[in-house]
Amino acid sequence: MKLEFDVAGAGPRALSLADLVVAGWAGRDMAVIEHHIEELFAIGVPRPSAVPLYYRCADTLLTQAARIQVVGTETSGEVEAFVFMADGQMHVSLASDHTDRKLETLSVALSKQICPKPVACEAWRLAEVEGHWDELVIRAFIEEGGAPVLYQEGPLSTLRPPRELVAGFTGGAGSLPEGVGMLCGTVGAIGGIRPAPAFAMELFDPVLGRSIRHRYAVDVLPEVA
């Protein structure tokens, strides 16, 4: 999968994505994680086999398009930081782990594999934000009744640092292999997980006063037997 990012201060940077990884259960507070696992288990979502857990997805799912297509009405987005290795440097951008919630009760891995993963067109060099990573904020808005509604918001201090997640996936290395991208976990939904016709997301850096943003619309295809 060929993608291109506008890297702040460095211009366009091409990414030939070979592998896409979604890091699940990526929070730092194990008590909070366990509570969420129990909540989902109560509605039929299987317990994870490990924490964190690394879901492998097809690289072709990652898209910078402003519109995606899904089957059925029970899918929703999740705002996440996205890290990737390109030209020997780690970079950070923004992505949505769009997931089929109906299928999630049968297989979390399949629920992630079946949906596109929208990603922003901008990126930062990880070295520029790593020193104040915990101060970065991710947030998302959904469209309800034709108006934007705050859906997710939280600091990245509630999630494991990217190099810790990367090391868990690589077996100890703090950097991803060339051409590999990873979604790094999300924060809770305000008002509960629910579908929406549009999803807007932001990665905000209060220290350097900048943001990465992306918005996408969702086309629902009919689910037929």
N, C-alpha and C positions, 0 to 999 in steps of 0.2 A: 504494500500500500504506500503510495507516494503522497506526502503531505508537505505543506510549506508554511512556516511560521515567520512572522515578523518579530525578530528578537530585538528587544529594546537596546539601543546603542550599538547594534551589530548588523542590522538589516536582515534581509531574507535568509532563512536557514532551511534547507530541504531535509526532510526526514523520510528515509526509506524504511518504513516500519516492517519488521520481520516477525515480531512477537508482541502480543498485547496481554497484559496481566491486570487483573482487578484484585486489589488487596481488600479482603473482607474482614469484618470484626477487628478493625484497626485502631480502636480506641485505646487510651492509656489506662483508664480506670477499670480494672477487671470486675469490680462489683457492678458497675454500670453495664458492662458487656453481658455479664451473666443475667442481669435483670432483663435485658433486651432479648437474649436468647430464650428465656422462659416465656416472655410475651409472645414471641413468634411461634414457639413450640405449641403454645395454647391454641393457636389458630391453624396449626397443621404444618408449619415450616420446620423441617428437620433440623436438629442440632448440628452445628458445625463439627467436623472431625478434628479440627485444630484451631487455635487462635493465636495470631491471625491466620487466615486461610487464603491461599492464592488461587484464584479462578483463572484458568486459561481461556482466552477468547480468540476468535479468528481476527487477524489483523485487518481484514476487510470491513469489520464493523465500525472502525473509527472513521468518522466523517466530519468535514468542516462545512457541510451544507447547512442551509438555513431551514431545512424542512426534512423530516424523517417520516417513514411509513411503518406502521405497526399493525399487527393482526389483533383485533378485539379491543375492547374498551378498558381493559384492566392493566394498563401499563403506566409507569410514572418515572420521572427523572430523579437523579440524586447528584447534587453538586459535589465535585471532588477536585482536589489538586491532581495534576497529571505531570509526572516527571518522565523524561526520556533522555537517551544518550544520542547525540548527533555530533559528528566531527570531533569526537574525543572529549566533549564537554557535556555535563549534566545540565538540563534545562527544566524549567517548570512552566506549565500552562494550566489550563482549566478544562475539565471535561464533565460530562454527565453519564453516570452509570444507569442508563435507561433500562428498566427491568420489567418483565412480565410478572405481575403480582399473582395472577391465577396460577401460572406454571410454577411459581416459586414454592407453592405448597407441596409440589411433587419433586422438584429438583431445583435447588438454588443455582447450580451450575448451568443448567439448561435455560433457566429464566433469564440469565445474563447473556448467554450466547445467542438468544433469539432476537435481541433488540439491538439497533444501531447505538453507537456511543458517540454522541456529538462532542466535538472538541473545538476550542477557540482557535483563532488564526494568529494570535499573539503569544509571545513567550518571553520569559526572563531567564538569564543565566542563574542557575541555582546558587552559585557563589555570591551573588549580589544580595540574596535574601536569607541565606542559611543562618547568618548570625542573629537574625531577629525573626526566625521562622514562626515561633510561637505567637508572635503578634499579628501575623497574617490572619485575615478573616475570609471565610467563604460564606456566600449567601445566595439564595435563589428566590425567585418570584414565579408564581404560576398565574395564569389568567383564569379568573372566575367572574362570571357575569359581565364579561367584557372589560374588567379592570384588573390591574396587577395586585396580587396579594402576597405578602411576605410568607414564604414557605419553609425556608431553612436559613439559619444564621448562627455562626459560632466561630470562635478562634481555633486555629490549628493546634493550639496547645492541648486540646482535648484528644488529639489523635497522635499516633506514633510518628516520630520524625521520619522523613523520607528515607534517609540512609539506613535507619533501623529496619524499615520495611523492606528495603532493597536487600539488605544483608540476610534477612530471613528467607528471601526468595533465592538468592544466589549462593547461599551456603557460607556467607561470611564477607563477601566483597561488598564494599560500600557504594559501588557504582554499577549501573546496569551495563550489560554488553551493548555494543553499537547496534542501533536499530531496534532496541527494545523499549517499550513504553509501559508505564504502570499508573493506574488510578489508585489513589492513596487513602481511600476511606472518606466517610461522610459524617455529617451531624444529623441530629434528629429532626423530623418533620414537625412543623408547628401546626397543630390541629389535626394531625394524623396523615398517614400516607394516602394519597388519592390522585387520580388521573387529572389531566388538564390539557386543553388544546394548544397551550404554548408554555414554554419554560425558558426563563431568563436567569442567567447565573453570573456571578462576579467573584473574582479573587482580588481582595483589597489589601494593599500594603500601606498601613498608616505611617510607617517610618519614612518611606520615600515618596509618599503621597501619590500613588498611582494604582491603577486597576487594570485587570484583564477581564473583559466581558464577552459574553456570547449569548445569543438568543436563537431558539429554534421552535418551529411550529410542528405539530404532530397530526399527521393524517391517519385516520383509523380505517383500516381495510376490514371488510366484513369477515366474520368468523363463521364459516359454513361447515356443515358436517359432511 
